[in-house]
Amino acid sequence: MAIWLLEVRAGVYIGDVSKRIRETLWQYMEADLGEGNIVMAWATNTESGFDFQTMGENRRIPVDMDGLRLVSFLPVEEPAL
């Protein structure tokens, strides 16, 4: 079975994989996360046509609005002077 993932920019991949492969990839990324962050999105049968999950520190926070998954942005932190 071939797994096709296209790297569109450093660290950003697009592919069409099964739920089992997606969960396995997530486990590998989770184990090697360090101080980074991860966002994984996939096509599914929802109002928006996709779902996603995140891990690690990120300004983008998933928010459920009456069953529709949206993305909220945290404010930019200003550096202390």
C-alpha positions as CSV (number, residue, x, y, z in Angstrom):
1,M,0.0,0.0,0.0
2,A,1.5,3.3,-1.0
3,I,1.0,6.4,1.1
4,W,1.1,9.7,-0.9
5,L,2.1,12.8,1.0
6,L,3.0,15.9,-0.9
7,E,5.3,18.4,0.9
8,V,4.0,21.9,-0.1
9,R,6.4,23.7,2.1
10,A,8.8,22.8,4.9
11,G,6.8,20.8,7.5
12,V,3.5,21.1,5.6
13,Y,2.2,17.9,3.9
14,I,-1.0,17.1,2.0
15,G,-2.2,13.6,1.4
16,D,-5.2,11.3,1.3
17,V,-4.7,8.6,3.9
18,S,-6.9,6.3,5.9
19,K,-8.0,7.0,9.5
20,R,-5.6,4.3,10.7
21,I,-2.7,5.8,8.9
22,R,-3.7,9.3,10.1
23,E,-3.8,8.1,13.7
24,T,-0.4,6.4,13.4
25,L,1.1,9.5,11.9
26,W,-0.3,11.6,14.8
27,Q,1.3,9.2,17.3
28,Y,4.7,9.6,15.7
29,M,4.4,13.4,15.6
30,E,3.1,13.5,19.2
31,A,6.2,11.5,20.4
32,D,8.6,13.9,18.6
33,L,6.7,17.2,19.2
34,G,9.2,18.9,21.5
35,E,8.4,22.6,21.7
36,G,6.7,22.8,18.3
37,N,3.0,22.5,17.3
38,I,1.0,20.3,15.0
39,V,-2.2,20.8,13.1
40,M,-3.8,17.9,11.2
41,A,-6.8,18.4,9.0
42,W,-8.8,15.8,6.9
43,A,-11.9,15.6,4.8
44,T,-14.9,14.2,6.5
45,N,-18.7,14.2,6.4
46,T,-19.4,17.4,8.4
47,E,-21.0,20.8,7.6
48,S,-17.6,22.3,6.7
49,G,-16.4,19.1,4.9
50,F,-13.4,18.7,7.1
51,D,-12.2,18.2,10.7
52,F,-8.9,18.9,12.4
53,Q,-7.0,18.5,15.6
54,T,-4.1,20.5,17.1
55,M,-1.3,19.9,19.6
56,G,1.3,22.1,21.2
57,E,1.4,25.8,21.7
58,N,-0.3,27.6,18.9
59,R,-2.2,30.9,18.4
60,R,-4.9,29.0,16.5
61,I,-7.4,27.3,18.8
62,P,-10.2,25.0,17.6
63,V,-13.7,26.1,18.7
64,D,-17.0,24.2,18.3
65,M,-19.8,26.6,17.3
66,D,-23.1,24.5,17.2
67,G,-21.3,21.6,15.6
68,L,-19.2,23.6,13.2
69,R,-15.5,23.6,13.9
70,L,-14.0,27.0,13.5
71,V,-10.6,28.5,14.3
72,S,-10.1,31.2,16.9
73,F,-6.9,33.2,17.1
74,L,-5.3,34.1,20.4
75,P,-3.9,37.7,20.6
76,V,-0.3,38.3,19.7
77,E,1.9,38.5,22.7
78,E,3.9,41.7,22.9
79,P,7.5,41.3,24.0
80,A,8.3,42.7,27.5
81,L,10.4,45.8,27.4
